[in-house]
Amino acid sequence: MVLIAASSSRAGRKVAAAAAAAILGTGVFVAISVGQLLALTPAAGSMTGVSCPADGVAVGEGDGRTGLSAEQIKNSQVIIAVGQQMQIPVRGHVVAIAAALQESGLRNVDGGDRDSLGLFQMRPSMGWGTREQILTPSYSAQKFYSVLQGVSGWEGMSITDAAQAVERSGFPDAYAAHEKQAVQIVASIGRSTGAVTQVDTSGCSPAVATPARPTGEALQVMLQQVGKPYVWGATGPDSFDCSGLIVYGWRKAGYELSVRTSQQMADVTTPVPSGDEQPGDLIFSEFDKQAGVSGPAHVMVVVSPGLLVEAPRPGKDVRVRQYNAQKEGLKFGRLTKGSLTTKS
């Protein structure tokens, strides 16, 4: 199995990290979304763990690229506006849009399974409201959000699990297929209703196309931890130190690292000249800063040349940021096959 992709070519932009996962094995290329600047210093927030929207992709307003009808655009605007009025975090808007995409295709349908109605296919017989209420988009959106708010810990759930907690569908995993489009809609829906204000997608995970498996899988896992706190000695899933984030990423990709600390990781990597680094390569810094211990005190991971993911230090969450190798005195290394073993 190839651990490090050999190619360093770039092949354009992709919409989201979910799209990147579908093209693992095609070589190394990089895609950074419009959310990159927002994601450079993310904090744990409403978009943590959700892929950022893509640069230059509009939704609605007659752009002709999304396939949304005027009705779908209007219903999206109502859902987002109601969420903003109720002070629902942006992540909740994504949950609601994804649910409506699955349940009705963002159409206010007058019918469905049994007595299901409206954008979210709510049933009068199950106490969601009267027929007239459910067929009023603003009411059904408000009802969806009200139930979502009553779900303990929904902010930390995946988009599909949060939607399922409200909908109780017989197809609980179906909402995941709509997450990418839902993010695009929430981030860039037009404001012709006059009720939708600027959406803040800070804290989202940058959209990157990743190296071949399993390096790509490990990197994607690390990016999904953006916003989680730094805790010394922690290896996840709720907190990490700098090397613990890397151990966790590879573990979730099906491999165990033979080493644990940043100094040890430097010892088992093949040096890579600055400028030749690839996504998934390790970055080392803060040399000889720990008393009695030689080598780097900090380790990070290349997301793309000039961009890294790290668990920085106490008081700072896992984040994605830009780097300057020369100014920061950084060194790069590539893990060898011998440093990784397949989990039994």
C-alpha positions in Angstrom: 0.0 0.0 0.0 1.3 3.4 -0.9 1.9 5.6 2.1 3.1 8.7 0.4 1.9 9.9 -3.0 4.8 10.7 -5.4 3.1 13.4 -7.5 3.3 17.0 -6.4 1.2 18.5 -9.2 -1.9 20.6 -8.6 -5.1 19.9 -10.5 -7.4 22.8 -9.6 -10.1 23.3 -7.0 -12.6 21.0 -5.4 -15.7 21.9 -3.5 -15.2 20.3 -0.1 -13.2 17.8 2.0 -15.9 15.3 1.3 -15.2 15.6 -2.4 -11.5 15.2 -1.7 -12.1 11.9 0.0 -13.7 10.6 -3.1 -10.6 11.1 -5.2 -8.0 9.7 -2.8 -5.4 7.8 -4.8 -5.2 10.3 -7.7 -2.1 12.1 -6.5 -1.4 15.2 -4.6 -3.2 18.4 -5.4 -4.6 21.2 -3.4 -7.9 23.0 -3.2 -8.5 25.8 -0.7 -12.0 27.2 -0.4 -13.2 30.7 0.2 -13.5 29.7 3.8 -9.7 29.3 4.0 -9.1 32.8 5.3 -11.9 32.3 7.9 -10.4 29.0 8.9 -6.9 30.2 9.4 -7.5 31.0 13.1 -10.7 29.0 13.9 -12.2 28.5 17.3 -14.6 25.9 18.4 -17.8 27.1 16.9 -20.9 26.4 15.0 -19.1 25.2 11.8 -16.4 23.1 13.5 -16.1 19.8 11.6 -18.1 21.1 8.6 -16.3 21.5 5.3 -16.0 25.1 4.1 -17.9 26.4 1.1 -16.0 26.6 -2.2 -14.5 29.8 -3.7 -16.6 31.4 -6.5 -19.6 29.1 -6.2 -22.8 31.1 -6.0 -26.2 29.6 -5.2 -29.3 31.0 -6.6 -29.8 34.6 -7.9 -30.0 33.1 -11.4 -26.4 31.9 -11.6 -27.5 28.9 -13.6 -25.0 26.6 -11.9 -26.8 25.0 -9.1 -30.0 23.7 -10.5 -32.1 25.3 -7.8 -35.5 26.6 -8.9 -36.9 29.9 -7.8 -39.1 28.0 -5.3 -36.1 26.2 -3.8 -34.1 29.5 -3.5 -37.0 31.2 -1.8 -37.5 28.3 0.7 -33.8 28.3 1.4 -33.9 32.0 2.2 -36.9 31.5 4.6 -35.1 28.6 6.4 -31.9 30.6 6.9 -33.8 33.8 7.8 -35.8 32.0 10.5 -32.7 30.4 11.8 -31.0 33.8 12.1 -34.1 35.3 13.8 -34.0 32.5 16.3 -30.3 33.0 16.8 -29.6 29.4 15.8 -25.8 28.8 15.0 -24.9 28.6 11.4 -24.3 24.8 11.8 -28.1 24.6 12.6 -28.9 26.3 9.3 -26.8 23.6 7.5 -28.7 20.9 9.4 -32.1 22.3 8.4 -31.2 22.8 4.8 -29.7 19.3 4.5 -32.9 17.9 6.1 -35.1 19.8 3.7 -33.1 18.7 0.7 -33.6 15.1 1.7 -37.2 15.3 2.8 -38.7 17.5 0.1 -36.0 18.7 -2.2 -36.5 22.2 -0.7 -40.1 22.2 -2.1 -43.2 22.9 -0.1 -44.9 19.7 -1.1 -48.5 19.1 -0.4 -48.3 15.5 0.5 -45.8 12.6 1.2 -45.6 9.4 3.2 -48.9 9.0 5.0 -49.9 12.5 6.1 -46.4 14.1 5.8 -46.4 17.6 4.4 -44.2 20.6 3.6 -40.4 21.3 3.5 -39.6 18.9 6.3 -42.3 16.3 5.7 -43.9 16.9 9.1 -47.0 15.0 10.1 -50.1 16.7 11.7 -51.0 13.4 13.3 -47.6 13.4 15.1 -48.2 16.8 16.7 -46.1 18.9 14.3 -49.0 21.4 13.8 -52.0 21.8 11.6 -51.9 21.2 7.9 -52.1 24.9 7.2 -49.2 25.6 9.7 -46.9 22.9 8.3 -47.5 24.2 4.7 -46.3 27.6 5.8 -42.5 27.5 5.3 -41.6 30.0 8.1 -43.7 27.9 10.6 -42.1 24.6 9.6 -38.7 26.1 9.7 -39.4 27.5 13.2 -40.7 24.1 14.3 -37.7 22.3 13.0 -35.3 24.6 14.8 -37.3 24.4 18.0 -37.1 20.6 18.1 -33.4 20.8 17.2 -32.7 23.1 20.1 -34.2 20.4 22.4 -31.7 17.8 21.2 -29.0 17.6 23.8 -25.6 18.1 22.3 -26.8 18.6 18.7 -24.0 21.2 18.1 -21.4 18.5 18.4 -23.2 15.9 16.3 -22.6 15.3 12.6 -24.9 17.1 10.3 -26.7 13.8 9.4 -27.1 12.8 13.1 -28.5 16.1 14.1 -31.0 16.1 11.2 -32.0 12.6 12.1 -32.5 13.5 15.7 -35.3 15.9 14.5 -36.7 13.9 11.6 -36.6 10.4 12.9 -36.4 9.1 9.4 -36.4 5.5 8.3 -33.2 6.4 6.3 -31.0 8.0 9.0 -27.8 8.2 7.0 -29.5 9.9 3.9 -28.9 13.5 5.1 -25.1 13.1 4.8 -25.3 13.1 1.0 -26.7 16.7 1.1 -24.2 18.2 3.5 -21.9 19.7 0.8 -24.8 21.3 -1.1 -26.3 22.6 2.2 -23.1 24.3 3.1 -23.0 26.0 -0.3 -26.6 27.2 0.1 -26.1 28.5 3.6 -22.9 30.3 2.7 -24.0 32.0 -0.5 -27.8 32.1 -0.8 -29.2 35.3 -2.2 -30.9 37.9 0.0 -33.9 38.9 -2.2 -36.2 38.3 0.8 -34.4 41.1 2.6 -34.2 38.9 5.7 -31.0 37.0 5.2 -27.9 38.6 6.7 -24.2 37.8 6.1 -23.4 34.2 7.1 -20.3 33.6 9.1 -18.8 30.2 8.3 -15.6 30.7 10.4 -14.4 27.5 12.1 -15.1 25.3 9.1 -12.7 22.8 7.8 -10.7 23.9 4.8 -11.5 22.1 1.5 -8.4 20.2 0.4 -7.8 17.5 -2.1 -5.6 15.0 -0.4 -2.8 12.6 -1.1 -3.2 8.9 -1.8 -4.5 6.6 0.8 -3.8 6.2 3.7 -2.0 9.5 4.0 -5.0 11.3 2.7 -7.3 9.6 5.2 -5.0 10.5 8.1 -4.8 14.2 7.0 -8.6 14.4 6.6 -9.1 13.1 10.1 -6.7 15.7 11.5 -8.6 18.5 9.7 -11.8 17.3 11.2 -10.4 18.0 14.6 -10.2 21.8 14.0 -11.6 23.7 17.0 -10.9 21.0 19.6 -8.8 22.0 22.6 -5.1 21.5 23.1 -4.3 19.3 26.2 -0.8 18.1 26.9 -0.5 14.3 26.5 -3.9 13.9 24.8 -4.4 11.8 21.7 -8.1 12.4 21.2 -10.9 12.1 20.4 -11.9 15.3 22.4 -8.5 17.0 22.8 -4.9 16.7 21.5 -1.3 17.8 22.0 0.8 18.4 18.9 2.0 14.9 18.3 -1.2 13.4 19.7 -3.1 14.9 16.8 -0.9 13.0 14.3 -1.1 9.7 16.3 -4.9 10.0 16.2 -5.1 10.8 12.5 -3.0 7.8 11.5 -4.8 5.6 14.0 -8.2 6.4 12.5 -6.7 5.7 9.1 -5.8 2.2 10.3 -2.2 2.6 11.3 -0.2 2.8 14.5 2.8 5.1 14.7 5.9 3.5 16.3 6.7 6.7 18.1 4.8 9.3 20.1 6.7 12.6 20.6 7.7 15.3 18.2 11.4 14.5 18.8 10.8 10.8 18.0 8.8 11.6 14.9 11.7 13.7 13.6 13.9 10.7 14.1 11.8 8.4 11.9 11.1 10.7 9.0 13.1 11.3 5.8 14.1 14.9 5.6 12.3 16.9 2.8 13.8 20.2 1.5 11.7 23.3 2.1 9.7 23.9 -1.0 9.3 20.2 -1.8 6.9 19.4 1.0 3.6 17.7 0.2 0.3 17.4 2.0 0.7 15.0 4.9 4.4 15.7 5.5 5.4 16.6 9.0 6.7 20.1 10.0 9.1 20.5 12.9 9.8 23.6 14.9 11.0 25.0 18.3 14.3 23.1 18.3 16.1 22.4 21.6 13.5 24.4 23.5 12.9 21.6 26.0 15.4 21.3 28.7 17.6 18.1 28.4 15.8 17.0 25.2 17.3 17.7 21.8 15.3 18.0 18.6 12.0 19.7 17.8 9.5 20.5 20.6 6.6 21.0 18.2 5.3 19.1 15.2 2.7 20.1 12.7 1.3 18.7 9.4 1.3 20.1 5.9 -2.2 20.7 4.5 -0.8 22.3 1.3 2.4 24.2 0.7 2.1 27.3 2.9 -0.7 25.9 5.0 -0.6 23.6 8.0 -2.8 22.0 10.7 -1.6 21.8 14.3 -2.5 21.5 17.9 -0.5 24.5 19.0 -0.3 25.0 22.7 -2.4 25.3 25.9 -5.2 27.8 25.4 -5.2 27.4 21.6 -7.5 25.0 19.8 -6.5 22.8 16.9 -6.3 25.1 13.9 -5.3 25.6 10.3 -2.9 28.4 9.6 -0.4 29.7 7.1 3.3 29.2 7.6 6.6 30.7 6.3 9.3 28.0 6.5 12.2 30.5 6.3 10.9 33.0 8.9 9.8 30.3 11.3 12.9 28.1 10.9 10.8 25.1 10.0 12.1 21.7 8.9 10.1 19.0 7.0 10.0 15.3 7.2 8.1 12.4 5.5 7.1 9.4 7.6 8.7 6.1 6.4 6.9 2.9 5.9 8.8 1.4 8.9 7.4 4.0 11.3 3.8 2.7 10.6 2.2 -0.6 11.3 -1.2 -1.8 10.3 -3.7 -2.0 13.2 -4.7 -5.6 13.8 
